[in-house]
Amino acid sequence: MKPKEFARLFKEEHGIPISNNQVRNKLRLMGFKYRKQGKNLPTGTYAARDMQFQVIFSLTFAMSVDSPISI
């Protein structure tokens, strides 16, 4: 959520206008920092990956056979 949105919500809930800069400064004083979201590609291998897919497949198969809930 951006400081602008916090300021708007604060005004709506409390009826007190507050500037975006005040929100930004208070968040910074509380230890919050703006970080850009980034995508990280998975690297390496996961030992139980095959087991995960086996469980998913067996659950999907079990639910599709005699279940009134369809996938």
Gaussian input, Z-matrix of N, CA and C with variables (Angstrom, degrees):
# hf/3-21g

backbone

0 1
 N
 C     1     B1
 C     2     B2     1     A1
 N     3     B3     2     A2     1     D1
 C     4     B4     3     A3     2     D2
 C     5     B5     4     A4     3     D3
 N     6     B6     5     A5     4     D4
 C     7     B7     6     A6     5     D5
 C     8     B8     7     A7     6     D6
 N     9     B9     8     A8     7     D7
 C    10    B10     9     A9     8     D8
 C    11    B11    10    A10     9     D9
 N    12    B12    11    A11    10    D10
 C    13    B13    12    A12    11    D11
 C    14    B14    13    A13    12    D12
 N    15    B15    14    A14    13    D13
 C    16    B16    15    A15    14    D14
 C    17    B17    16    A16    15    D15
 N    18    B18    17    A17    16    D16
 C    19    B19    18    A18    17    D17
 C    20    B20    19    A19    18    D18
 N    21    B21    20    A20    19    D19
 C    22    B22    21    A21    20    D20
 C    23    B23    22    A22    21    D21
 N    24    B24    23    A23    22    D22
 C    25    B25    24    A24    23    D23
 C    26    B26    25    A25    24    D24
 N    27    B27    26    A26    25    D25
 C    28    B28    27    A27    26    D26
 C    29    B29    28    A28    27    D27
 N    30    B30    29    A29    28    D28
 C    31    B31    30    A30    29    D29
 C    32    B32    31    A31    30    D30
 N    33    B33    32    A32    31    D31
 C    34    B34    33    A33    32    D32
 C    35    B35    34    A34    33    D33
 N    36    B36    35    A35    34    D34
 C    37    B37    36    A36    35    D35
 C    38    B38    37    A37    36    D36
 N    39    B39    38    A38    37    D37
 C    40    B40    39    A39    38    D38
 C    41    B41    40    A40    39    D39
 N    42    B42    41    A41    40    D40
 C    43    B43    42    A42    41    D41
 C    44    B44    43    A43    42    D42
 N    45    B45    44    A44    43    D43
 C    46    B46    45    A45    44    D44
 C    47    B47    46    A46    45    D45
 N    48    B48    47    A47    46    D46
 C    49    B49    48    A48    47    D47
 C    50    B50    49    A49    48    D48
 N    51    B51    50    A50    49    D49
 C    52    B52    51    A51    50    D50
 C    53    B53    52    A52    51    D51
 N    54    B54    53    A53    52    D52
 C    55    B55    54    A54    53    D53
 C    56    B56    55    A55    54    D54
 N    57    B57    56    A56    55    D55
 C    58    B58    57    A57    56    D56
 C    59    B59    58    A58    57    D57
 N    60    B60    59    A59    58    D58
 C    61    B61    60    A60    59    D59
 C    62    B62    61    A61    60    D60
 N    63    B63    62    A62    61    D61
 C    64    B64    63    A63    62    D62
 C    65    B65    64    A64    63    D63
 N    66    B66    65    A65    64    D64
 C    67    B67    66    A66    65    D65
 C    68    B68    67    A67    66    D66
 N    69    B69    68    A68    67    D67
 C    70    B70    69    A69    68    D68
 C    71    B71    70    A70    69    D69
 N    72    B72    71    A71    70    D70
 C    73    B73    72    A72    71    D71
 C    74    B74    73    A73    72    D72
 N    75    B75    74    A74    73    D73
 C    76    B76    75    A75    74    D74
 C    77    B77    76    A76    75    D75
 N    78    B78    77    A77    76    D76
 C    79    B79    78    A78    77    D77
 C    80    B80    79    A79    78    D78
 N    81    B81    80    A80    79    D79
 C    82    B82    81    A81    80    D80
 C    83    B83    82    A82    81    D81
 N    84    B84    83    A83    82    D82
 C    85    B85    84    A84    83    D83
 C    86    B86    85    A85    84    D84
 N    87    B87    86    A86    85    D85
 C    88    B88    87    A87    86    D86
 C    89    B89    88    A88    87    D87
 N    90    B90    89    A89    88    D88
 C    91    B91    90    A90    89    D89
 C    92    B92    91    A91    90    D90
 N    93    B93    92    A92    91    D91
 C    94    B94    93    A93    92    D92
 C    95    B95    94    A94    93    D93
 N    96    B96    95    A95    94    D94
 C    97    B97    96    A96    95    D95
 C    98    B98    97    A97    96    D96
 N    99    B99    98    A98    97    D97
 C   100   B100    99    A99    98    D98
 C   101   B101   100   A100    99    D99
 N   102   B102   101   A101   100   D100
 C   103   B103   102   A102   101   D101
 C   104   B104   103   A103   102   D102
 N   105   B105   104   A104   103   D103
 C   106   B106   105   A105   104   D104
 C   107   B107   106   A106   105   D105
 N   108   B108   107   A107   106   D106
 C   109   B109   108   A108   107   D107
 C   110   B110   109   A109   108   D108
 N   111   B111   110   A110   109   D109
 C   112   B112   111   A111   110   D110
 C   113   B113   112   A112   111   D111
 N   114   B114   113   A113   112   D112
 C   115   B115   114   A114   113   D113
 C   116   B116   115   A115   114   D114
 N   117   B117   116   A116   115   D115
 C   118   B118   117   A117   116   D116
 C   119   B119   118   A118   117   D117
 N   120   B120   119   A119   118   D118
 C   121   B121   120   A120   119   D119
 C   122   B122   121   A121   120   D120
 N   123   B123   122   A122   121   D121
 C   124   B124   123   A123   122   D122
 C   125   B125   124   A124   123   D123
 N   126   B126   125   A125   124   D124
 C   127   B127   126   A126   125   D125
 C   128   B128   127   A127   126   D126
 N   129   B129   128   A128   127   D127
 C   130   B130   129   A129   128   D128
 C   131   B131   130   A130   129   D129
 N   132   B132   131   A131   130   D130
 C   133   B133   132   A132   131   D131
 C   134   B134   133   A133   132   D132
 N   135   B135   134   A134   133   D133
 C   136   B136   135   A135   134   D134
 C   137   B137   136   A136   135   D135
 N   138   B138   137   A137   136   D136
 C   139   B139   138   A138   137   D137
 C   140   B140   139   A139   138   D138
 N   141   B141   140   A140   139   D139
 C   142   B142   141   A141   140   D140
 C   143   B143   142   A142   141   D141
 N   144   B144   143   A143   142   D142
 C   145   B145   144   A144   143   D143
 C   146   B146   145   A145   144   D144
 N   147   B147   146   A146   145   D145
 C   148   B148   147   A147   146   D146
 C   149   B149   148   A148   147   D147
 N   150   B150   149   A149   148   D148
 C   151   B151   150   A150   149   D149
 C   152   B152   151   A151   150   D150
 N   153   B153   152   A152   151   D151
 C   154   B154   153   A153   152   D152
 C   155   B155   154   A154   153   D153
 N   156   B156   155   A155   154   D154
 C   157   B157   156   A156   155   D155
 C   158   B158   157   A157   156   D156
 N   159   B159   158   A158   157   D157
 C   160   B160   159   A159   158   D158
 C   161   B161   160   A160   159   D159
 N   162   B162   161   A161   160   D160
 C   163   B163   162   A162   161   D161
 C   164   B164   163   A163   162   D162
 N   165   B165   164   A164   163   D163
 C   166   B166   165   A165   164   D164
 C   167   B167   166   A166   165   D165
 N   168   B168   167   A167   166   D166
 C   169   B169   168   A168   167   D167
 C   170   B170   169   A169   168   D168
 N   171   B171   170   A170   169   D169
 C   172   B172   171   A171   170   D170
 C   173   B173   172   A172   171   D171
 N   174   B174   173   A173   172   D172
 C   175   B175   174   A174   173   D173
 C   176   B176   175   A175   174   D174
 N   177   B177   176   A176   175   D175
 C   178   B178   177   A177   176   D176
 C   179   B179   178   A178   177   D177
 N   180   B180   179   A179   178   D178
 C   181   B181   180   A180   179   D179
 C   182   B182   181   A181   180   D180
 N   183   B183   182   A182   181   D181
 C   184   B184   183   A183   182   D182
 C   185   B185   184   A184   183   D183
 N   186   B186   185   A185   184   D184
 C   187   B187   186   A186   185   D185
 C   188   B188   187   A187   186   D186
 N   189   B189   188   A188   187   D187
 C   190   B190   189   A189   188   D188
 C   191   B191   190   A190   189   D189
 N   192   B192   191   A191   190   D190
 C   193   B193   192   A192   191   D191
 C   194   B194   193   A193   192   D192
 N   195   B195   194   A194   193   D193
 C   196   B196   195   A195   194   D194
 C   197   B197   196   A196   195   D195
 N   198   B198   197   A197   196   D196
 C   199   B199   198   A198   197   D197
 C   200   B200   199   A199   198   D198
 N   201   B201   200   A200   199   D199
 C   202   B202   201   A201   200   D200
 C   203   B203   202   A202   201   D201
 N   204   B204   203   A203   202   D202
 C   205   B205   204   A204   203   D203
 C   206   B206   205   A205   204   D204
 N   207   B207   206   A206   205   D205
 C   208   B208   207   A207   206   D206
 C   209   B209   208   A208   207   D207
 N   210   B210   209   A209   208   D208
 C   211   B211   210   A210   209   D209
 C   212   B212   211   A211   210   D210

   B1=1.4351
   B2=1.5282
   B3=1.2887
   B4=1.4542
   B5=1.5259
   B6=1.3404
   B7=1.4705
   B8=1.5287
   B9=1.3213
   B10=1.4672
   B11=1.5298
   B12=1.3314
   B13=1.4581
   B14=1.5252
   B15=1.3597
   B16=1.4547
   B17=1.5231
   B18=1.3336
   B19=1.4552
   B20=1.5292
   B21=1.3155
   B22=1.4693
   B23=1.5255
   B24=1.3292
   B25=1.4640
   B26=1.5236
   B27=1.3328
   B28=1.4602
   B29=1.5189
   B30=1.3140
   B31=1.4644
   B32=1.5313
   B33=1.3284
   B34=1.4604
   B35=1.5291
   B36=1.3355
   B37=1.4536
   B38=1.5264
   B39=1.3422
   B40=1.4584
   B41=1.5245
   B42=1.3219
   B43=1.4578
   B44=1.5158
   B45=1.3192
   B46=1.4643
   B47=1.5261
   B48=1.3260
   B49=1.4644
   B50=1.5275
   B51=1.3098
   B52=1.4632
   B53=1.5197
   B54=1.3056
   B55=1.4691
   B56=1.5226
   B57=1.3157
   B58=1.4653
   B59=1.5231
   B60=1.3429
   B61=1.4646
   B62=1.5274
   B63=1.3427
   B64=1.4625
   B65=1.5190
   B66=1.3097
   B67=1.4671
   B68=1.5186
   B69=1.3241
   B70=1.4671
   B71=1.5327
   B72=1.3424
   B73=1.4690
   B74=1.5260
   B75=1.3222
   B76=1.4736
   B77=1.5249
   B78=1.3288
   B79=1.4623
   B80=1.5208
   B81=1.3256
   B82=1.4600
   B83=1.5300
   B84=1.3469
   B85=1.4605
   B86=1.5281
   B87=1.3247
   B88=1.4678
   B89=1.5312
   B90=1.3261
   B91=1.4650
   B92=1.5111
   B93=1.3247
   B94=1.4575
   B95=1.5176
   B96=1.3239
   B97=1.4607
   B98=1.5190
   B99=1.3197
   B100=1.4619
   B101=1.5174
   B102=1.3154
   B103=1.4574
   B104=1.5127
   B105=1.2910
   B106=1.4532
   B107=1.5240
   B108=1.3286
   B109=1.4502
   B110=1.5175
   B111=1.3056
   B112=1.4517
   B113=1.5159
   B114=1.2952
   B115=1.4576
   B116=1.5195
   B117=1.2943
   B118=1.4519
   B119=1.5219
   B120=1.2928
   B121=1.4529
   B122=1.5193
   B123=1.3259
   B124=1.4596
   B125=1.5304
   B126=1.2850
   B127=1.4668
   B128=1.5171
   B129=1.2851
   B130=1.4546
   B131=1.5184
   B132=1.3022
   B133=1.4540
   B134=1.5148
   B135=1.3067
   B136=1.4488
   B137=1.5161
   B138=1.3145
   B139=1.4587
   B140=1.5336
   B141=1.3121
   B142=1.4630
   B143=1.5276
   B144=1.3190
   B145=1.4636
   B146=1.5281
   B147=1.3273
   B148=1.4626
   B149=1.5295
   B150=1.3257
   B151=1.4611
   B152=1.5305
   B153=1.3175
   B154=1.4594
   B155=1.5287
   B156=1.3171
   B157=1.4608
   B158=1.5242
   B159=1.3174
   B160=1.4626
   B161=1.5274
   B162=1.3221
   B163=1.4639
   B164=1.5272
   B165=1.3161
   B166=1.4618
   B167=1.5252
   B168=1.3229
   B169=1.4657
   B170=1.5228
   B171=1.3373
   B172=1.4660
   B173=1.5220
   B174=1.3357
   B175=1.4631
   B176=1.5244
   B177=1.3083
   B178=1.4628
   B179=1.5187
   B180=1.3190
   B181=1.4619
   B182=1.5249
   B183=1.3312
   B184=1.4672
   B185=1.5187
   B186=1.3050
   B187=1.4529
   B188=1.5184
   B189=1.3228
   B190=1.4599
   B191=1.5315
   B192=1.3156
   B193=1.4624
   B194=1.5204
   B195=1.3201
   B196=1.4657
   B197=1.5130
   B198=1.2944
   B199=1.4478
   B200=1.5377
   B201=1.3412
   B202=1.4604
   B203=1.5293
   B204=1.3237
   B205=1.4659
   B206=1.5091
   B207=1.3147
   B208=1.4606
   B209=1.5168
   B210=1.2814
   B211=1.4708
   B212=1.5026
   A1=108.37
   A2=116.61
   A3=121.67
   A4=110.42
   A5=117.12
   A6=120.64
   A7=113.07
   A8=116.43
   A9=120.47
   A10=110.59
   A11=116.48
   A12=121.14
   A13=111.60
   A14=116.53
   A15=120.46
   A16=110.59
   A17=116.27
   A18=120.92
   A19=110.94
   A20=116.78
   A21=120.75
   A22=110.69
   A23=117.02
   A24=120.53
   A25=111.41
   A26=116.54
   A27=120.17
   A28=110.64
   A29=116.10
   A30=119.97
   A31=110.03
   A32=117.47
   A33=121.01
   A34=111.89
   A35=116.65
   A36=120.24
   A37=113.48
   A38=117.34
   A39=120.56
   A40=113.60
   A41=116.31
   A42=119.65
   A43=114.07
   A44=116.91
   A45=121.59
   A46=108.46
   A47=117.50
   A48=118.49
   A49=110.87
   A50=116.00
   A51=122.54
   A52=107.17
   A53=116.58
   A54=119.77
   A55=111.09
   A56=115.03
   A57=121.28
   A58=110.81
   A59=116.24
   A60=120.55
   A61=111.46
   A62=116.73
   A63=119.36
   A64=110.44
   A65=117.03
   A66=120.85
   A67=109.80
   A68=116.83
   A69=121.78
   A70=110.67
   A71=116.59
   A72=120.48
   A73=111.58
   A74=117.19
   A75=120.52
   A76=110.81
   A77=117.15
   A78=120.08
   A79=111.14
   A80=116.85
   A81=121.01
   A82=110.37
   A83=117.00
   A84=120.70
   A85=112.05
   A86=115.81
   A87=120.77
   A88=112.16
   A89=117.02
   A90=120.77
   A91=115.38
   A92=117.67
   A93=120.43
   A94=109.78
   A95=115.64
   A96=121.21
   A97=108.45
   A98=115.11
   A99=120.37
   A100=107.96
   A101=115.57
   A102=120.06
   A103=108.85
   A104=114.74
   A105=120.34
   A106=108.33
   A107=114.87
   A108=119.90
   A109=109.00
   A110=116.18
   A111=120.31
   A112=110.97
   A113=116.06
   A114=120.49
   A115=108.63
   A116=115.39
   A117=120.70
   A118=108.48
   A119=115.56
   A120=119.72
   A121=108.97
   A122=117.57
   A123=119.37
   A124=110.27
   A125=114.91
   A126=119.76
   A127=108.61
   A128=115.88
   A129=120.26
   A130=111.97
   A131=114.96
   A132=120.58
   A133=109.44
   A134=114.64
   A135=121.59
   A136=107.00
   A137=117.13
   A138=122.08
   A139=112.92
   A140=118.09
   A141=120.73
   A142=112.46
   A143=118.15
   A144=120.93
   A145=111.78
   A146=117.06
   A147=120.18
   A148=110.39
   A149=116.65
   A150=121.15
   A151=110.41
   A152=118.50
   A153=121.61
   A154=110.38
   A155=116.83
   A156=120.28
   A157=111.44
   A158=117.63
   A159=120.19
   A160=110.72
   A161=116.88
   A162=121.13
   A163=110.13
   A164=117.25
   A165=121.28
   A166=110.43
   A167=116.64
   A168=120.53
   A169=111.38
   A170=116.89
   A171=119.22
   A172=111.40
   A173=118.10
   A174=120.50
   A175=111.12
   A176=116.85
   A177=120.45
   A178=110.46
   A179=115.99
   A180=120.19
   A181=110.65
   A182=117.27
   A183=121.14
   A184=110.99
   A185=118.03
   A186=120.91
   A187=111.80
   A188=117.37
   A189=119.64
   A190=112.74
   A191=118.51
   A192=121.30
   A193=112.29
   A194=118.24
   A195=121.80
   A196=112.80
   A197=117.58
   A198=119.71
   A199=111.05
   A200=116.06
   A201=118.05
   A202=112.55
   A203=115.29
   A204=120.34
   A205=108.37
   A206=117.00
   A207=119.64
   A208=109.57
   A209=115.07
   A210=120.84
   A211=109.65
   D1=136.85
   D2=-177.51
   D3=-86.73
   D4=154.98
   D5=178.61
   D6=-54.11
   D7=-34.06
   D8=179.03
   D9=-61.24
   D10=-41.01
   D11=179.67
   D12=-69.47
   D13=-38.55
   D14=175.77
   D15=-60.76
   D16=-45.06
   D17=-179.18
   D18=-61.66
   D19=-41.40
   D20=179.27
   D21=-65.07
   D22=-45.41
   D23=-179.97
   D24=-64.52
   D25=-38.43
   D26=179.01
   D27=-63.17
   D28=-40.67
   D29=179.37
   D30=-67.36
   D31=-40.55
   D32=179.72
   D33=-64.59
   D34=-42.73
   D35=-175.14
   D36=-80.83
   D37=-36.19
   D38=-173.39
   D39=-112.63
   D40=-11.68
   D41=179.86
   D42=73.37
   D43=16.07
   D44=-178.81
   D45=-114.92
   D46=119.76
   D47=177.77
   D48=-72.89
   D49=139.71
   D50=177.74
   D51=-139.63
   D52=141.41
   D53=-176.49
   D54=-81.39
   D55=159.77
   D56=177.43
   D57=-60.38
   D58=-38.75
   D59=-179.16
   D60=-65.87
   D61=-37.35
   D62=177.30
   D63=-64.12
   D64=-42.35
   D65=178.01
   D66=-62.42
   D67=-46.62
   D68=-179.60
   D69=-59.65
   D70=-44.13
   D71=-179.18
   D72=-66.08
   D73=-42.60
   D74=179.50
   D75=-64.21
   D76=-42.32
   D77=177.91
   D78=-63.30
   D79=-39.88
   D80=178.80
   D81=-64.30
   D82=-41.02
   D83=177.98
   D84=-64.51
   D85=-30.15
   D86=179.10
   D87=-82.86
   D88=-1.45
   D89=176.24
   D90=96.96
   D91=5.83
   D92=178.23
   D93=-86.23
   D94=143.69
   D95=178.53
   D96=-132.75
   D97=150.23
   D98=176.06
   D99=-80.60
   D100=126.65
   D101=177.25
   D102=-127.36
   D103=138.52
   D104=177.92
   D105=-78.05
   D106=134.57
   D107=178.92
   D108=-75.98
   D109=134.41
   D110=179.62
   D111=-129.71
   D112=153.24
   D113=177.12
   D114=-94.02
   D115=130.84
   D116=176.78
   D117=-113.48
   D118=127.20
   D119=177.05
   D120=-81.41
   D121=138.56
   D122=179.54
   D123=-65.73
   D124=137.70
   D125=178.24
   D126=-124.08
   D127=155.00
   D128=179.37
   D129=81.78
   D130=-169.74
   D131=-179.00
   D132=-123.14
   D133=157.42
   D134=178.31
   D135=-119.25
   D136=123.36
   D137=-171.59
   D138=-60.01
   D139=-36.41
   D140=-174.60
   D141=-98.06
   D142=17.80
   D143=-176.67
   D144=-61.39
   D145=-44.08
   D146=179.77
   D147=-62.96
   D148=-39.31
   D149=179.37
   D150=-64.22
   D151=-36.95
   D152=177.59
   D153=-59.55
   D154=-46.56
   D155=-178.97
   D156=-68.07
   D157=-34.06
   D158=176.86
   D159=-64.37
   D160=-42.02
   D161=178.82
   D162=-64.97
   D163=-45.29
   D164=179.15
   D165=-60.66
   D166=-45.26
   D167=179.72
   D168=-62.43
   D169=-44.92
   D170=-178.15
   D171=-66.40
   D172=-37.93
   D173=176.98
   D174=-66.76
   D175=-42.10
   D176=178.48
   D177=-62.45
   D178=-43.43
   D179=179.94
   D180=-65.42
   D181=-44.09
   D182=-178.99
   D183=-63.87
   D184=-38.38
   D185=-178.85
   D186=-74.19
   D187=-26.63
   D188=-177.14
   D189=-84.33
   D190=-17.04
   D191=-175.60
   D192=-77.70
   D193=-66.81
   D194=-174.04
   D195=-119.16
   D196=24.04
   D197=-176.75
   D198=-103.38
   D199=138.86
   D200=175.84
   D201=-71.49
   D202=-12.50
   D203=178.40
   D204=-92.63
   D205=123.33
   D206=179.16
   D207=-100.71
   D208=152.50
   D209=-179.44
   D210=-100.84

